[in-house]
Amino acid sequence: MKKLSALILAAAMCFSLLTSCGDGGKTNGGGSTPAGNNTSSGGWPNGTVTLLCGFGAGGSSDLEVRSLATYLEKKTGGTFVIQNVTGANGWMAWDQLLHADKDGQTIAMVNTPALFYDYLDPSQGHKETMDDFDFICNEVIDYGVLVCAKGAYADINAFMDAAKSSGGVTVADVGANGNKHIAVLEAGIANPDATLTSVHQNGWSDNYAALLGGTVDAVSATYGDIASVLADGELDVLCVFNNERIDVLPDVPTLEEAGFGAVYSAPSRGYFLPAGVDAATKEAILSAFNEAINDADHVAELEALGLMVNYMDGDEYLSFLKGQESDVIDLKPALGWE
């Protein structure tokens, strides 16, 4: 638990540093543009830019956007602050984005396919869809994993045996209808004799605490969530939710390989705006994000977090998103969303 407290403290310190950037002439002269350092055009950024993150401090989404903010400041000379607006599997932040001024000063990380779940599930009553946003670019693609406390289960076979016993098992995630929750639902569909009870929480820090505290049996996460704490030796990775093993976890089988069904969860993270931001501002934003995301130091920082940059923009990005949305639509009958 001391390690968990240190993790949370570090995230809080990072937040404090970022929110203070530009104050009183600190860091980039209070948001002014250093000569030769602003790659943007079209009058952007114009004052402090808010980056919304729909998940809690300390998780991979949070750490990713905080890293990017540093490089956006480096490229533009502007000031970027992060707001963690948690809840509704990201939609609390995305709803806030929809109601923001259409001036490019508020941008949100978009987690897909999580974005699609609420509006494709008719019980959620969500009218907004991906068509209500302007997408900037994709930054990374992550991989879903199932983890437990060190030594709790010998392997995925032992875990599934427990799931098929009286009472079953509990599996934490970061919100109903999110990709991490859906992966567990799909595993349950593939194994109808197993009981996998989902426990919805706000972020990885909550899940890690619950896991180490013994209040849940496992956590459905992504590799990016767990990469920074694997060396602590307090977790075992039971399986990967992918169609093949991943290079960073060569000894961990996929769920399908272990014989428990084909469950693929490779969520992506990019950035978007509310629809209606003018073309010149969008072009300036795209240019800055392209340079910041592909900065070699930023790429190295993300790799250290277990996040591999997979940059896409324009038609390629929209085609990718439409493909993810189509995959979720195909799941609707199994999920009872019709």
Secondary structure, 3 states (H helix, E strand, C coil): CHHHHHHHHHHHHHHHHHHHCCHHHHHHHHHCCCCCCCCCCCCCCCCCEEEEECCCCCCHHHHHHHHHHHHHHHHHCCCEEEEECCCHHHHHHHHHHHCCCCCCCEEEEEEECHHHHHHHCHHHCCCCCHHHEEEEEEEEECCEEEEEECCCCCCHHHHHHHHCCCCCEEEEECCCCCHHHHHHHHHHHHCCCCCEEEEECCCHHHHHHHHHHCCCCEEEEEHHHHCCCHHHCCEEEEEEECCCCCCCCCCCCECCCCCCCCCCCCCEEEEEEECCCCHHHHHHHHHHHHHHHCCHHHHHHHHHCCCEEEEEEHHHHHHHHHHHHHHHHHHHHHHCCC
